[in-house]
Amino acid sequence: MTELKTHSNLMKAIRSGEFVITGELEPERTSNIEPTVHEAIEIKKYCVAANVTDNPKSTVCLSSLAGSYLTQEKSGLEIVYQLTCRDQNRMGLGAAILGANALGLKNILALTGDHNACGDMPKSKPVFDYDSTHLVKLVREMADKRSIEGLALDDDCPDITIHVGGAANPNANPMGPEIMHIQRKAMAGVEFLQTQVVYDIDIAEPFLKEIKDKTGVPVLLGIFPMRGYGVAKGFDEMVPGVSVPKDLLAKFKAVKKSGFEKKEKNEAYRKLNIDFYVPMLKELKKKNLVAGCHIMAVHYPKIFPPLLDALGLQPR
Protein backbone atom coordinates (compact mmCIF):
# COMPACT_ATOMS: atom_id res chain seq x y z
CA MET A 1 0.00 0.00 0.00
CA THR A 2 1.33 3.42 -0.95
CA GLU A 3 1.42 5.59 2.17
CA LEU A 4 0.00 9.07 1.82
CA LYS A 5 2.11 12.05 2.71
CA THR A 6 0.99 13.78 5.88
CA HIS A 7 -1.48 16.50 4.92
CA SER A 8 -3.43 17.12 8.13
CA ASN A 9 -2.70 18.13 11.70
CA LEU A 10 -4.58 15.02 12.81
CA MET A 11 -2.38 12.59 10.91
CA LYS A 12 0.73 14.52 11.86
CA ALA A 13 -0.19 14.13 15.54
CA ILE A 14 -1.07 10.44 15.19
CA ARG A 15 2.14 9.62 13.33
CA SER A 16 4.24 11.59 15.82
CA GLY A 17 3.09 9.37 18.68
CA GLU A 18 1.28 12.20 20.47
CA PHE A 19 -1.74 11.08 22.54
CA VAL A 20 -4.38 12.52 20.23
CA ILE A 21 -7.68 14.08 21.28
CA THR A 22 -10.50 14.57 18.79
CA GLY A 23 -13.96 15.98 19.46
CA GLU A 24 -17.36 15.78 17.85
CA LEU A 25 -19.64 18.53 16.54
CA GLU A 26 -23.24 18.01 15.51
CA PRO A 27 -24.94 20.64 13.32
CA GLU A 28 -28.68 20.89 13.88
CA ARG A 29 -31.71 21.06 11.59
CA THR A 30 -30.94 24.64 10.58
CA SER A 31 -28.76 26.55 8.15
CA ASN A 32 -27.35 28.56 11.07
CA ILE A 33 -23.84 27.20 11.59
CA GLU A 34 -22.86 29.70 14.30
CA PRO A 35 -23.67 27.50 17.34
CA THR A 36 -21.46 24.75 15.89
CA VAL A 37 -18.69 27.25 15.18
CA HIS A 38 -18.94 28.60 18.73
CA GLU A 39 -18.63 25.08 20.15
CA ALA A 40 -15.63 24.41 17.88
CA ILE A 41 -13.93 27.54 19.19
CA GLU A 42 -14.56 26.40 22.78
CA ILE A 43 -12.89 23.01 22.26
CA LYS A 44 -10.17 24.19 19.87
CA LYS A 45 -7.52 24.42 22.60
CA TYR A 46 -8.09 20.82 23.61
CA CYS A 47 -8.47 18.94 20.30
CA VAL A 48 -6.26 18.45 17.28
CA ALA A 49 -9.43 18.01 15.19
CA ALA A 50 -13.17 17.43 15.51
CA ASN A 51 -15.69 15.44 13.51
CA VAL A 52 -18.70 17.10 11.91
CA THR A 53 -21.48 14.54 11.77
CA ASP A 54 -23.44 13.47 8.67
CA ASN A 55 -27.16 13.24 9.52
CA PRO A 56 -26.47 11.25 12.72
CA LYS A 57 -29.01 8.62 13.71
CA SER A 58 -30.57 9.25 10.27
CA THR A 59 -31.96 12.62 11.35
CA VAL A 60 -31.91 15.40 8.79
CA CYS A 61 -29.42 18.14 9.68
CA LEU A 62 -27.24 20.72 7.96
CA SER A 63 -25.08 19.17 5.24
CA SER A 64 -21.91 17.66 6.67
CA LEU A 65 -19.84 19.02 3.78
CA ALA A 66 -21.11 22.57 4.27
CA GLY A 67 -20.86 22.23 8.05
CA SER A 68 -17.31 20.89 7.87
CA TYR A 69 -16.07 23.65 5.60
CA LEU A 70 -17.79 26.52 7.40
CA THR A 71 -16.78 25.31 10.85
CA GLN A 72 -13.14 24.85 9.85
CA GLU A 73 -13.06 28.20 8.05
CA LYS A 74 -14.71 30.19 10.85
CA SER A 75 -13.20 28.49 13.91
CA GLY A 76 -9.73 27.51 12.72
CA LEU A 77 -10.21 24.01 14.17
CA GLU A 78 -9.31 21.22 11.75
CA ILE A 79 -12.34 19.13 10.83
CA VAL A 80 -12.91 15.45 10.15
CA TYR A 81 -15.66 15.39 7.52
CA GLN A 82 -18.01 12.49 8.22
CA LEU A 83 -19.28 10.98 4.97
CA THR A 84 -21.84 8.17 4.92
CA CYS A 85 -22.92 5.80 2.17
CA ARG A 86 -26.58 6.03 3.18
CA ASP A 87 -27.58 9.07 1.13
CA GLN A 88 -25.35 9.03 -1.98
CA ASN A 89 -24.29 6.54 -4.64
CA ARG A 90 -20.67 6.14 -5.76
CA MET A 91 -21.00 9.04 -8.19
CA GLY A 92 -22.24 11.34 -5.43
CA LEU A 93 -19.55 10.14 -3.04
CA GLY A 94 -16.82 10.77 -5.59
CA ALA A 95 -18.21 14.24 -6.20
CA ALA A 96 -18.32 14.90 -2.45
CA ILE A 97 -14.66 13.90 -2.08
CA LEU A 98 -13.69 16.25 -4.92
CA GLY A 99 -15.72 18.97 -3.23
CA ALA A 100 -14.05 18.35 0.12
CA ASN A 101 -10.63 18.60 -1.51
CA ALA A 102 -11.60 21.85 -3.25
CA LEU A 103 -12.75 23.27 0.10
CA GLY A 104 -9.50 22.44 1.87
CA LEU A 105 -10.76 19.61 4.08
CA LYS A 106 -7.99 17.16 4.97
CA ASN A 107 -9.75 14.30 6.78
CA ILE A 108 -12.73 12.09 5.95
CA LEU A 109 -14.34 9.55 8.26
CA ALA A 110 -15.85 6.92 5.96
CA LEU A 111 -19.08 5.51 7.41
CA THR A 112 -21.80 3.22 6.14
CA GLY A 113 -24.45 5.24 8.01
CA ASP A 114 -27.46 4.43 10.16
CA HIS A 115 -30.42 3.06 8.22
CA ASN A 116 -33.13 5.55 7.28
CA ALA A 117 -35.77 3.50 9.10
CA CYS A 118 -34.09 4.47 12.40
CA GLY A 119 -34.45 8.21 11.85
CA ASP A 120 -36.96 11.03 11.49
CA MET A 121 -37.59 10.50 7.75
CA PRO A 122 -38.16 6.72 7.56
CA LYS A 123 -39.83 6.96 4.13
CA SER A 124 -36.66 8.31 2.51
CA LYS A 125 -34.94 5.74 0.30
CA PRO A 126 -31.57 4.41 1.48
CA VAL A 127 -28.80 4.19 -1.11
CA PHE A 128 -25.95 2.04 0.27
CA ASP A 129 -24.40 1.66 -3.18
CA TYR A 130 -21.13 1.43 -1.24
CA ASP A 131 -20.33 0.41 2.30
CA SER A 132 -17.67 2.06 4.46
CA THR A 133 -14.88 -0.24 3.26
CA HIS A 134 -15.59 0.58 -0.39
CA LEU A 135 -15.67 4.27 0.53
CA VAL A 136 -12.25 3.99 2.19
CA LYS A 137 -10.97 2.34 -0.98
CA LEU A 138 -12.45 5.13 -3.13
CA VAL A 139 -10.76 7.89 -1.12
CA ARG A 140 -7.43 6.09 -1.39
CA GLU A 141 -7.87 5.46 -5.11
CA MET A 142 -8.55 9.14 -5.70
CA ALA A 143 -5.56 10.16 -3.56
CA ASP A 144 -3.09 7.50 -4.71
CA LYS A 145 -4.09 6.86 -8.32
CA ARG A 146 -5.92 10.08 -9.30
CA SER A 147 -8.93 8.14 -10.52
CA ILE A 148 -12.54 7.34 -9.56
CA GLU A 149 -13.31 3.67 -10.21
CA GLY A 150 -10.74 3.73 -12.97
CA LEU A 151 -11.93 7.04 -14.48
CA ALA A 152 -8.94 9.39 -14.55
CA LEU A 153 -9.27 12.75 -12.84
CA ASP A 154 -8.78 15.73 -15.12
CA ASP A 155 -5.18 16.80 -15.66
CA ASP A 156 -5.80 20.12 -13.93
CA CYS A 157 -7.26 18.49 -10.80
CA PRO A 158 -5.08 19.23 -7.76
CA ASP A 159 -3.78 16.23 -5.84
CA ILE A 160 -6.33 14.77 -3.42
CA THR A 161 -4.71 15.60 -0.09
CA ILE A 162 -7.23 13.88 2.18
CA HIS A 163 -6.66 11.24 4.87
CA VAL A 164 -9.34 8.62 5.49
CA GLY A 165 -10.43 7.06 8.74
CA GLY A 166 -13.07 4.54 9.71
CA ALA A 167 -15.22 3.42 12.62
CA ALA A 168 -14.83 0.37 14.84
CA ASN A 169 -17.31 -1.19 17.25
CA PRO A 170 -15.75 -2.68 20.41
CA ASN A 171 -19.21 -3.76 21.60
CA ALA A 172 -19.75 -6.17 18.69
CA ASN A 173 -20.72 -9.62 19.92
CA PRO A 174 -19.24 -11.85 18.69
CA MET A 175 -16.06 -9.83 18.15
CA GLY A 176 -14.65 -11.91 15.27
CA PRO A 177 -16.76 -10.54 12.39
CA GLU A 178 -16.04 -6.94 13.45
CA ILE A 179 -12.29 -7.62 13.52
CA MET A 180 -12.55 -9.13 10.02
CA HIS A 181 -14.43 -6.01 8.89
CA ILE A 182 -11.64 -3.82 10.28
CA GLN A 183 -9.04 -5.98 8.55
CA ARG A 184 -10.83 -5.34 5.24
CA LYS A 185 -10.78 -1.60 5.96
CA ALA A 186 -7.06 -1.83 6.69
CA MET A 187 -6.47 -3.61 3.38
CA ALA A 188 -8.49 -0.87 1.65
CA GLY A 189 -6.14 1.75 3.12
CA VAL A 190 -7.81 3.14 6.25
CA GLU A 191 -5.35 5.35 8.15
CA PHE A 192 -6.98 5.66 11.57
CA LEU A 193 -9.98 4.33 13.46
CA GLN A 194 -12.37 5.95 15.90
CA THR A 195 -14.35 3.51 18.03
CA GLN A 196 -17.93 3.70 19.07
CA VAL A 197 -18.53 4.45 22.74
CA VAL A 198 -17.15 1.83 25.10
CA TYR A 199 -17.71 1.71 28.86
CA ASP A 200 -15.97 -1.52 29.85
CA ILE A 201 -12.19 -1.94 29.78
CA ASP A 202 -12.68 -5.72 29.80
CA ILE A 203 -14.45 -5.33 26.45
CA ALA A 204 -12.13 -2.66 25.05
CA GLU A 205 -8.79 -4.27 25.87
CA PRO A 206 -9.08 -7.57 23.95
CA PHE A 207 -10.68 -5.74 21.03
CA LEU A 208 -7.86 -3.21 20.84
CA LYS A 209 -5.23 -5.95 21.14
CA GLU A 210 -6.78 -7.75 18.16
CA ILE A 211 -6.74 -4.58 16.05
CA LYS A 212 -3.14 -3.85 17.00
CA ASP A 213 -1.95 -7.39 16.31
CA LYS A 214 -3.86 -7.91 13.07
CA THR A 215 -3.81 -4.46 11.43
CA GLY A 216 -1.58 -1.98 13.27
CA VAL A 217 -4.07 0.79 12.45
CA PRO A 218 -3.97 3.54 15.13
CA VAL A 219 -7.15 3.70 17.21
CA LEU A 220 -8.83 6.60 18.99
CA LEU A 221 -11.08 5.21 21.73
CA GLY A 222 -14.58 6.67 21.73
CA ILE A 223 -16.03 7.98 24.99
CA PHE A 224 -19.29 9.82 25.66
CA PRO A 225 -19.16 12.18 28.64
CA MET A 226 -22.74 12.75 29.74
CA ARG A 227 -23.74 16.21 30.89
CA GLY A 228 -26.75 15.03 32.90
CA TYR A 229 -29.03 12.16 33.84
CA GLY A 230 -31.43 12.83 30.95
CA VAL A 231 -28.62 12.48 28.41
CA ALA A 232 -27.32 9.33 30.10
CA LYS A 233 -30.77 7.72 30.24
CA GLY A 234 -31.54 8.65 26.62
CA PHE A 235 -28.24 7.24 25.41
CA ASP A 236 -28.82 4.03 27.36
CA GLU A 237 -32.28 3.55 25.87
CA MET A 238 -31.85 4.79 22.30
CA VAL A 239 -28.41 3.70 21.09
CA PRO A 240 -28.45 0.08 19.86
CA GLY A 241 -25.77 -2.23 21.17
CA VAL A 242 -24.46 0.13 23.86
CA SER A 243 -25.64 0.27 27.47
CA VAL A 244 -24.59 2.71 30.15
CA PRO A 245 -23.43 0.65 33.16
CA LYS A 246 -26.27 0.40 35.67
CA ASP A 247 -24.17 1.63 38.58
CA LEU A 248 -23.03 4.69 36.62
CA LEU A 249 -26.59 5.44 35.52
CA ALA A 250 -27.73 5.13 39.14
CA LYS A 251 -25.09 7.67 40.22
CA PHE A 252 -26.27 10.12 37.57
CA LYS A 253 -29.85 9.62 38.73
CA ALA A 254 -28.84 10.25 42.33
CA VAL A 255 -27.27 13.58 41.36
CA LYS A 256 -30.43 14.59 39.50
CA LYS A 257 -32.60 13.79 42.53
CA SER A 258 -30.25 15.46 44.99
CA GLY A 259 -30.95 18.82 46.55
CA PHE A 260 -27.88 20.33 44.90
CA GLU A 261 -28.01 23.68 43.16
CA LYS A 262 -27.50 23.60 39.39
CA LYS A 263 -23.82 24.52 39.65
CA GLU A 264 -23.20 21.76 42.21
CA LYS A 265 -25.04 19.23 40.03
CA ASN A 266 -22.95 20.16 37.01
CA GLU A 267 -19.78 19.72 39.05
CA ALA A 268 -21.00 16.34 40.31
CA TYR A 269 -21.73 15.18 36.75
CA ARG A 270 -18.26 16.31 35.65
CA LYS A 271 -16.66 14.38 38.50
CA LEU A 272 -18.63 11.22 37.65
CA ASN A 273 -17.46 11.38 34.04
CA ILE A 274 -13.83 11.97 34.96
CA ASP A 275 -13.74 9.31 37.68
CA PHE A 276 -15.23 6.78 35.26
CA TYR A 277 -13.32 7.42 32.04
CA VAL A 278 -9.87 8.58 33.13
CA PRO A 279 -8.68 5.34 34.81
CA MET A 280 -9.71 3.32 31.74
CA LEU A 281 -7.97 5.70 29.33
CA LYS A 282 -4.80 5.82 31.43
CA GLU A 283 -4.63 2.03 31.56
CA LEU A 284 -5.14 1.60 27.80
CA LYS A 285 -2.62 4.37 27.10
CA LYS A 286 -0.09 2.72 29.43
CA LYS A 287 -0.47 -0.55 27.51
CA ASN A 288 0.02 1.29 24.20
CA LEU A 289 -3.33 0.07 22.87
CA VAL A 290 -4.73 3.46 21.85
CA ALA A 291 -3.34 6.39 19.87
CA GLY A 292 -5.72 8.75 21.61
CA CYS A 293 -9.31 9.43 22.53
CA HIS A 294 -12.34 10.54 20.53
CA ILE A 295 -14.46 12.57 22.95
CA MET A 296 -18.08 12.65 21.80
CA ALA A 297 -19.09 15.42 24.17
CA VAL A 298 -21.62 17.05 21.83
CA HIS A 299 -22.90 20.31 23.36
CA TYR A 300 -20.71 19.66 26.43
CA PRO A 301 -17.49 21.61 25.80
CA LYS A 302 -17.00 22.37 29.50
CA ILE A 303 -15.91 18.77 30.13
CA PHE A 304 -12.74 19.13 28.05
CA PRO A 305 -10.54 21.18 30.45
CA PRO A 306 -11.04 19.00 33.57
CA LEU A 307 -10.92 15.77 31.55
CA LEU A 308 -7.63 16.63 29.86
CA ASP A 309 -6.21 17.91 33.13
CA ALA A 310 -7.04 14.58 34.80
CA LEU A 311 -5.32 12.78 31.92
CA GLY A 312 -2.22 14.91 32.42
CA LEU A 313 -2.56 16.58 29.01
CA GLN A 314 -1.90 20.24 28.30
CA PRO A 315 -4.05 22.54 26.12
CA ARG A 316 -2.70 22.93 22.61
C-alpha positions, -999 to 999 in steps of 0.1 A, spaced: 0 0 0 13 34 -9 14 56 22 0 91 18 21 120 27 10 138 59 -15 165 49 -34 171 81 -27 181 117 -46 150 128 -24 126 109 7 145 119 -2 141 155 -11 104 152 21 96 133 42 116 158 31 94 187 13 122 205 -17 111 225 -44 125 202 -77 141 213 -105 146 188 -140 160 195 -174 158 178 -196 185 165 -232 180 155 -249 206 133 -287 209 139 -317 211 116 -309 246 106 -288 265 81 -274 286 111 -238 272 116 -229 297 143 -237 275 173 -215 247 159 -187 272 152 -189 286 187 -186 251 202 -156 244 179 -139 275 192 -146 264 228 -129 230 223 -102 242 199 -75 244 226 -81 208 236 -85 189 203 -63 185 173 -94 180 152 -132 174 155 -157 154 135 -187 171 119 -215 145 118 -234 135 87 -272 132 95 -265 113 127 -290 86 137 -306 92 103 -320 126 114 -319 154 88 -294 181 97 -272 207 80 -251 192 52 -219 177 67 -198 190 38 -211 226 43 -209 222 80 -173 209 79 -161 237 56 -178 265 74 -168 253 108 -131 248 99 -131 282 81 -147 302 108 -132 285 139 -97 275 127 -102 240 142 -93 212 118 -123 191 108 -129 154 101 -157 154 75 -180 125 82 -193 110 50 -218 82 49 -229 58 22 -266 60 32 -276 91 11 -253 90 -20 -243 65 -46 -207 61 -58 -210 90 -82 -222 113 -54 -196 101 -30 -168 108 -56 -182 142 -62 -183 149 -24 -147 139 -21 -137 162 -49 -157 190 -32 -140 183 1 -106 186 -15 -116 218 -32 -128 233 1 -95 224 19 -108 196 41 -80 172 50 -98 143 68 -127 121 59 -143 95 83 -159 69 60 -191 55 74 -218 32 61 -245 52 80 -275 44 102 -304 31 82 -331 55 73 -358 35 91 -341 45 124 -344 82 119 -370 110 115 -376 105 77 -382 67 76 -398 70 41 -367 83 25 -349 57 3 -316 44 15 -288 42 -11 -260 20 3 -244 17 -32 -211 14 -12 -203 4 23 -177 21 45 -149 -2 33 -156 6 -4 -157 43 5 -122 40 22 -110 23 -10 -125 51 -31 -108 79 -11 -74 61 -14 -79 55 -51 -85 91 -57 -56 102 -36 -31 75 -47 -41 69 -83 -59 101 -93 -89 81 -105 -125 73 -96 -133 37 -102 -107 37 -130 -119 70 -145 -89 94 -146 -93 127 -128 -88 157 -151 -52 168 -157 -58 201 -139 -73 185 -108 -51 192 -78 -38 162 -58 -63 148 -34 -47 156 -1 -72 139 22 -67 112 49 -93 86 55 -104 71 87 -131 45 97 -152 34 126 -148 4 148 -173 -12 173 -158 -27 204 -192 -38 216 -197 -62 187 -207 -96 199 -192 -118 187 -161 -98 181 -147 -119 153 -168 -105 124 -160 -69 134 -123 -76 135 -126 -91 100 -144 -60 89 -116 -38 103 -90 -60 85 -108 -53 52 -108 -16 60 -71 -18 67 -65 -36 34 -85 -9 17 -61 18 31 -78 31 62 -53 54 82 -70 57 116 -100 43 135 -124 59 159 -143 35 180 -179 37 191 -185 44 227 -172 18 251 -177 17 289 -160 -15 299 -122 -19 298 -127 -57 298 -145 -53 264 -121 -27 251 -88 -43 259 -91 -76 239 -107 -57 210 -79 -32 208 -52 -60 211 -68 -78 182 -67 -46 160 -31 -38 170 -19 -74 163 -39 -79 131 -38 -45 114 -16 -20 133 -41 8 124 -40 35 151 -72 37 172 -88 66 190 -111 52 217 -146 67 217 -160 80 250 -193 98 257 -192 122 286 -227 128 297 -237 162 309 -268 150 329 -290 122 338 -314 128 310 -286 125 284 -273 93 301 -308 77 302 -315 87 266 -282 72 254 -288 40 274 -323 36 259 -318 48 223 -284 37 211 -285 1 199 -258 -22 212 -245 1 239 -256 3 275 -246 27 302 -234 6 332 -263 4 357 -242 16 386 -230 47 366 -266 54 355 -277 51 391 -251 77 402 -263 101 376 -299 96 387 -288 103 423 -273 136 414 -304 146 395 -326 138 425 -302 155 450 -309 188 466 -279 203 449 -280 237 432 -275 236 394 -238 245 396 -232 218 422 -250 192 400 -230 202 370 -198 197 390 -210 163 403 -217 152 368 -183 163 357 -167 144 385 -186 112 377 -175 114 340 -138 120 350 -137 93 377 -152 68 353 -133 74 320 -99 86 331 -87 53 348 -97 33 317 -80 57 293 -48 58 314 -46 20 316 -51 16 278 -26 44 271 -1 27 294 -5 -6 275 0 13 242 -33 1 229 -47 35 219 -33 64 199 -57 87 216 -93 94 225 -123 105 205 -145 126 229 -181 126 218 -191 154 242 -216 170 218 -229 203 234 -207 197 264 -175 216 258 -170 224 295 -159 188 301 -127 191 280 -105 212 305 -110 190 336 -109 158 315 -76 166 299 -62 179 331 -70 146 348 -53 128 319 -22 149 324 -26 166 290 -19 202 283 -40 225 261 -27 229 226 
